[in-house]
Amino acid sequence: MKHWRELRAEWDDYAIKQTLVRKGREEGREEEREKRNREFVKNFLSTGRFTISEIAAYTGISEAHVLKIKKELKK
């Protein structure tokens, strides 16, 4: 039978691995959300019919972030 310290070390290792997996998934979701938001803003800007504040309101993204994306698209 394993000593309780060995078991505890295994449990700790397992918990660390699970935390890393969860964080990786969260980061991946955030990256996908950012890509999707960027695409929404790009599409709104391409029409030329919406103001920055309208785009921000429709997408739920801050005006500053919309302006940042607009500036990046001009490069």
GUZAGU-807276 format. One line per field, with one value per atom (N, C-alpha, C): residue number from 1; atom name; x, y, z. Coordinates in nm, 4 decimals, always signed. Last residue first. Example, Ala and Ser with C-alpha at 12.3 -4.5 7.8 and 13.67 -1.06 7.14 Angstrom:
BEGIN
seq: c(2; 2; 2; 1; 1; 1)
atom: c(N; CA; C; N; CA; C)
u: c(+1.2850; +1.3670; +1.2900; +1.3190; +1.2300; +1.3200)
v: c(-0.2250; -0.1060; +0.0030; -0.5690; -0.4500; -0.3300)
w: c(+0.7080; +0.7140; +0.7870; +0.7800; +0.7800; +0.7800)
//
This chain:
BEGIN
seq: c(75; 75; 75; 74; 74; 74; 73; 73; 73; 72; 72; 72; 71; 71; 71; 70; 70; 70; 69; 69; 69; 68; 68; 68; 67; 67; 67; 66; 66; 66; 65; 65; 65; 64; 64; 64; 63; 63; 63; 62; 62; 62; 61; 61; 61; 60; 60; 60; 59; 59; 59; 58; 58; 58; 57; 57; 57; 56; 56; 56; 55; 55; 55; 54; 54; 54; 53; 53; 53; 52; 52; 52; 51; 51; 51; 50; 50; 50; 49; 49; 49; 48; 48; 48; 47; 47; 47; 46; 46; 46; 45; 45; 45; 44; 44; 44; 43; 43; 43; 42; 42; 42; 41; 41; 41; 40; 40; 40; 39; 39; 39; 38; 38; 38; 37; 37; 37; 36; 36; 36; 35; 35; 35; 34; 34; 34; 33; 33; 33; 32; 32; 32; 31; 31; 31; 30; 30; 30; 29; 29; 29; 28; 28; 28; 27; 27; 27; 26; 26; 26; 25; 25; 25; 24; 24; 24; 23; 23; 23; 22; 22; 22; 21; 21; 21; 20; 20; 20; 19; 19; 19; 18; 18; 18; 17; 17; 17; 16; 16; 16; 15; 15; 15; 14; 14; 14; 13; 13; 13; 12; 12; 12; 11; 11; 11; 10; 10; 10; 9; 9; 9; 8; 8; 8; 7; 7; 7; 6; 6; 6; 5; 5; 5; 4; 4; 4; 3; 3; 3; 2; 2; 2; 1; 1; 1)
atom: c(N; CA; C; N; CA; C; N; CA; C; N; CA; C; N; CA; C; N; CA; C; N; CA; C; N; CA; C; N; CA; C; N; CA; C; N; CA; C; N; CA; C; N; CA; C; N; CA; C; N; CA; C; N; CA; C; N; CA; C; N; CA; C; N; CA; C; N; CA; C; N; CA; C; N; CA; C; N; CA; C; N; CA; C; N; CA; C; N; CA; C; N; CA; C; N; CA; C; N; CA; C; N; CA; C; N; CA; C; N; CA; C; N; CA; C; N; CA; C; N; CA; C; N; CA; C; N; CA; C; N; CA; C; N; CA; C; N; CA; C; N; CA; C; N; CA; C; N; CA; C; N; CA; C; N; CA; C; N; CA; C; N; CA; C; N; CA; C; N; CA; C; N; CA; C; N; CA; C; N; CA; C; N; CA; C; N; CA; C; N; CA; C; N; CA; C; N; CA; C; N; CA; C; N; CA; C; N; CA; C; N; CA; C; N; CA; C; N; CA; C; N; CA; C; N; CA; C; N; CA; C; N; CA; C; N; CA; C; N; CA; C; N; CA; C; N; CA; C; N; CA; C; N; CA; C; N; CA; C; N; CA; C)
u: c(-0.3454; -0.2029; -0.1821; -0.6124; -0.5582; -0.4128; -0.6546; -0.6981; -0.6423; -0.5670; -0.4912; -0.5281; -0.7725; -0.6368; -0.5507; -0.9845; -0.9909; -0.8508; -0.8988; -0.9140; -0.9155; -0.9088; -0.7826; -0.7883; -1.1794; -1.0821; -0.9475; -1.2753; -1.3182; -1.2192; -1.1601; -1.1194; -1.1584; -1.2927; -1.1466; -1.0979; -1.5531; -1.5182; -1.3676; -1.5790; -1.5583; -1.5212; -1.8396; -1.6961; -1.6797; -2.0905; -2.0562; -1.9083; -2.1873; -2.0997; -2.0670; -2.3472; -2.4004; -2.3176; -2.1753; -2.3021; -2.3550; -1.9672; -1.9392; -2.0666; -2.1096; -2.0430; -2.0158; -2.1834; -2.2860; -2.2265; -1.9339; -2.0179; -2.1302; -1.8473; -1.7708; -1.8582; -2.1289; -2.0289; -1.9566; -2.1893; -2.2033; -2.0926; -2.1418; -2.2709; -2.2859; -1.9270; -1.9180; -2.0466; -1.8828; -2.0045; -1.9988; -1.6530; -1.6468; -1.7713; -1.7298; -1.6501; -1.6515; -1.8653; -1.9364; -1.8613; -1.6487; -1.7658; -1.8460; -1.4777; -1.4310; -1.5492; -1.6407; -1.6022; -1.5584; -1.6516; -1.7730; -1.7409; -1.3789; -1.4484; -1.5784; -1.3333; -1.2575; -1.3278; -1.4983; -1.5261; -1.4559; -1.3613; -1.4997; -1.5363; -1.1156; -1.1218; -1.2616; -1.2039; -1.1361; -1.1393; -1.3010; -1.3920; -1.3329; -1.0638; -1.1721; -1.2713; -0.9287; -0.8717; -0.9787; -1.0999; -1.0796; -1.0219; -1.0684; -1.1998; -1.1865; -0.7983; -0.8433; -0.9786; -0.8106; -0.7334; -0.7756; -0.9660; -1.0158; -0.9424; -0.7923; -0.9228; -0.9783; -0.5838; -0.5601; -0.6896; -0.7109; -0.6608; -0.6356; -0.7605; -0.8722; -0.8288; -0.4965; -0.5868; -0.7011; -0.4075; -0.3428; -0.4310; -0.5770; -0.5798; -0.5185; -0.4925; -0.6303; -0.6444; -0.2297; -0.2538; -0.3940; -0.2839; -0.2073; -0.2328; -0.4161; -0.4854; -0.4147; -0.2093; -0.3329; -0.4065; -0.0280; +0.0100; -0.1129; -0.1847; -0.1403; -0.1019; -0.2064; -0.3273; -0.2927; +0.0623; -0.0081; -0.1336; +0.1041; +0.1831; +0.1163; -0.0719; -0.0949; -0.0188; +0.0539; -0.0799; -0.1095; +0.2883; +0.2953; +0.1598; +0.1818; +0.2557; +0.2677; +0.0733; -0.0178; +0.0522; +0.2198; +0.2202; +0.1354; +0.0481; +0.1272; +0.1140; +0.0835; +0.0000; +0.0874)
v: c(+4.8973; +4.8690; +4.7827; +4.9085; +5.0048; +4.9781; +4.7287; +4.6930; +4.7865; +4.8683; +4.7508; +4.7111; +5.0567; +5.1012; +4.9854; +4.8874; +4.9699; +5.0147; +4.7921; +4.6985; +4.7751; +5.0341; +4.9594; +4.8639; +5.0941; +5.1837; +5.1137; +4.8829; +4.8951; +4.9833; +4.9511; +4.8266; +4.8281; +5.1883; +5.1885; +5.0633; +5.1004; +5.1863; +5.1881; +4.7523; +4.8937; +4.9717; +4.5403; +4.5675; +4.7169; +4.4749; +4.4628; +4.4818; +4.5109; +4.3958; +4.3732; +4.7388; +4.6165; +4.4925; +4.9285; +4.8923; +4.7590; +4.9443; +4.9043; +4.8576; +5.0385; +4.9081; +4.8563; +5.2889; +5.1912; +5.0501; +5.4110; +5.3849; +5.2867; +5.4258; +5.3468; +5.3132; +5.3943; +5.4711; +5.3775; +5.2347; +5.2391; +5.3235; +5.2029; +5.2587; +5.2787; +5.0667; +5.2129; +5.2802; +4.7984; +4.8534; +5.0056; +4.7481; +4.7380; +4.7953; +4.7587; +4.8680; +4.8661; +4.5118; +4.6383; +4.7549; +4.3370; +4.3376; +4.4667; +4.4007; +4.4148; +4.4231; +4.3223; +4.4630; +4.4890; +4.0433; +4.1254; +4.2717; +3.9791; +3.9595; +4.0409; +4.0341; +4.1068; +4.0975; +3.8439; +3.9859; +4.0708; +3.6102; +3.6327; +3.7809; +3.6432; +3.6317; +3.6648; +3.6433; +3.7613; +3.7594; +3.3845; +3.4973; +3.6250; +3.2414; +3.2281; +3.3437; +3.3217; +3.3508; +3.3430; +3.2150; +3.3599; +3.4004; +2.9427; +3.0057; +3.1562; +2.9166; +2.8862; +2.9493; +2.9760; +3.0619; +3.0404; +2.7596; +2.8966; +2.9927; +2.5468; +2.5554; +2.6971; +2.6099; +2.6027; +2.6140; +2.5833; +2.7149; +2.7179; +2.3063; +2.4013; +2.5408; +2.2090; +2.1757; +2.2758; +2.3062; +2.3491; +2.3222; +2.1651; +2.3117; +2.3647; +1.9035; +1.9427; +2.0944; +1.9184; +1.8881; +1.9310; +1.9672; +2.0642; +2.0430; +1.7314; +1.8603; +1.9675; +1.5435; +1.5348; +1.6692; +1.6290; +1.6289; +1.6267; +1.5813; +1.7170; +1.7276; +1.3039; +1.3868; +1.5309; +1.2340; +1.1981; +1.2831; +1.3320; +1.3864; +1.3557; +1.1664; +1.3113; +1.3767; +0.9205; +0.9443; +1.0933; +0.9706; +0.9380; +0.9618; +1.0080; +1.1179; +1.0955; +0.7610; +0.8740; +0.9911; +0.4888; +0.5790; +0.7019; +0.2208; +0.3432; +0.4246; -0.1186; +0.0000; +0.1241)
w: c(-4.1629; -4.1863; -4.3074; -4.1133; -4.2093; -4.2427; -3.9115; -4.0462; -4.1520; -3.6872; -3.7324; -3.8745; -3.6661; -3.6935; -3.7460; -3.6019; -3.7238; -3.7644; -3.3550; -3.4679; -3.5996; -3.2116; -3.2228; -3.3421; -3.2245; -3.2885; -3.3084; -3.0705; -3.2106; -3.2856; -2.8260; -2.8921; -3.0400; -2.7710; -2.7820; -2.8553; -2.7447; -2.8587; -2.8806; -2.6525; -2.6214; -2.7473; -2.7670; -2.7561; -2.7282; -2.8388; -2.6980; -2.6717; -3.0928; -3.0689; -2.9220; -3.0804; -3.1413; -3.1060; -2.9598; -2.8965; -2.9506; -3.1473; -3.0091; -2.9399; -3.3671; -3.3747; -3.2337; -3.2660; -3.3034; -3.3073; -3.2324; -3.1151; -3.1458; -3.4973; -3.4005; -3.2795; -3.7213; -3.6466; -3.5509; -4.0347; -3.8893; -3.8270; -4.3014; -4.2629; -4.1125; -4.3982; -4.3971; -4.3503; -4.4239; -4.4840; -4.4929; -4.2816; -4.4275; -4.4949; -4.0150; -4.0712; -4.2234; -3.9919; -3.9702; -4.0346; -4.0410; -4.1282; -4.1138; -3.8250; -3.9633; -4.0597; -3.6123; -3.6277; -3.7705; -3.6610; -3.6544; -3.6815; -3.6418; -3.7687; -3.7731; -3.3737; -3.4758; -3.6109; -3.2573; -3.2382; -3.3436; -3.3400; -3.3811; -3.3686; -3.2102; -3.3564; -3.4084; -2.9422; -2.9969; -3.1500; -2.9216; -2.9004; -2.9604; -2.9573; -3.0554; -3.0445; -2.7255; -2.8572; -2.9655; -2.5317; -2.5379; -2.6740; -2.5808; -2.5985; -2.6121; -2.5119; -2.6481; -2.6773; -2.2409; -2.3305; -2.4751; -2.1531; -2.1366; -2.2296; -2.2112; -2.2776; -2.2704; -2.0366; -2.1809; -2.2590; -1.7900; -1.8320; -1.9820; -1.7952; -1.7889; -1.8350; -1.7953; -1.9055; -1.9102; -1.5486; -1.6723; -1.7936; -1.3758; -1.3778; -1.5064; -1.4253; -1.4572; -1.4643; -1.3261; -1.4671; -1.5088; -1.0542; -1.1332; -1.2818; -0.9824; -0.9715; -1.0545; -1.0212; -1.0992; -1.0985; -0.8272; -0.9685; -1.0583; -0.5970; -0.6299; -0.7769; -0.6120; -0.6191; -0.6566; -0.5781; -0.7009; -0.7192; -0.3195; -0.4303; -0.5641; -0.1796; -0.1807; -0.2962; -0.2149; -0.2687; -0.2806; -0.0741; -0.2158; -0.2836; +0.1789; +0.1146; -0.0360; +0.2469; +0.2241; +0.1564; +0.0657; +0.1809; +0.1485; -0.0800; -0.0908; +0.0364; +0.0000; +0.0000; +0.0000)
//
